[in-house]
Amino acid sequence: MSWMVVEMVEKLCPRCGGKYSYIEHKKVGKRVYAYAVHTVRGKRLRCYLGAEDGYVYVTKTHSDLGLQLLGMNREDRVLIYLQQLIDYVEVNLADDSKRYRVLSLLKEALEVLESGPEVEF
């Protein structure tokens, strides 16, 4: 088991919402786990953010959907999940009622995205 500092930043912790100073990675066996490190009155407090390469056991319960679940330290995880779900829908949704429900949810998501600030591509 070993600790190493990977990046020095000051961002808001996705776990507790407080400012953190840096991210530490802890290696346990073959797995690496990320922690946001807060410095409070001279003490270091850590918030667990997740496994670097995703979760093994909980991913098994979502394997029928083709999802690889990721830790909070992955800021791009929503994009990865969305792509995985698109891949699933493309291959597995032949049932018209399910396709209609997915389509209505995607339309709702599109309306939310379009009502936000304008994005340039």
N, C-alpha and C positions, 0 to 999 in steps of 0.2 A: 504494500500500500504506500503510495507516495502522492505528495501534493506538488503542483507547479502552477505558477501564475502565468496566464496566457495573454491577457490584455488588460491594460490600465485604462479605465473609462470612468465616467460619472454619468450613469443613466438611472432610470427608475426600474426597480426590481419588479419583474412580472409576477412574482409570488406575493410580496407584501406591499408593494407600491412605494417603498422608501428608496432613498438614493443609495446606490452602492458604489464602492470605489473601484472594484475590479472583479474579474471572474477567476476562480480557481478551478482547476481540474484535478480530480482525485482518481488515481488508477487503482482498481481493486481487481486483482486477477487480470483477465483480458479486457475488462470493461472499463470505460472512462466516464465519470460523472461530473457535471458542471454545478458550481455553486456561486451565487452572487455573494460577495463579501462586503458587509457593512462595517464601518468603524464607528462605534458608539461609545463615547466617553473613554476612549483609549482601548476598548475591547473590540475584538473582531467577532462579528456574528455572521453566520452563513445561512443563506436560504437555498435549499435544494432546487435546482432548475431542471434536472433530468439527465438521462443517459445521452452521451454524445452521439451514439449511432442508433438511437431509437430504443424502444422498449421491446424486449423479447417476448415475455409471457403474455402481456395484455394484447400485443399485436396478434398473437395466435387466435384470440377470441374475435378478431376482426378480419381474419384471413379470407373469409368468404366474400368480403367486400374489396379485397386487394389493398387494404390500408396498412401502411407501416406507420405506427404511432411514434411521435417524436416528442422530445422534451421541450420545456418552455424556453430554453436557450436558443432554439432555432426560430429566428424571427421570420423566416420564410415558410414556416410550416403550414400556414393557411393556403399558400399557393401550391405546396406539395400535395396537401390533402385534396384540394380542388382538382388538380390534375389526376390524382389517383381515382377520384370519384367519377370524373369524366371518362376515364379509361374503363371503369366498371360499367357505367351506363351504356357506353358504346357496344360492349360485348354482351351484356346480360339482361337488358330491359326490353324484352319482346312483348310483355304484357301491356296492353294499351292503357289500362287504368294507372299502372305505375309510371308509364311514360308521361301520361297527362299530368300526374302529380309532380313529377320531376320538372316538367316544362313550366308549370305554374310557379314553382318555387324559384326556378331560374329567372323567370320574368320578374318576380318580386325582387330578387337580388339585383337584377339589372336596373330596375327603377331606383333602388336605393343608391347604387353606384352612380347612376346618371344625375341624381339630385345633389350629389356632393360637388366639391370644387372641380373645375374643368381640368382635365388631364391631357397633356400633349404626348403624342407618341413619336 
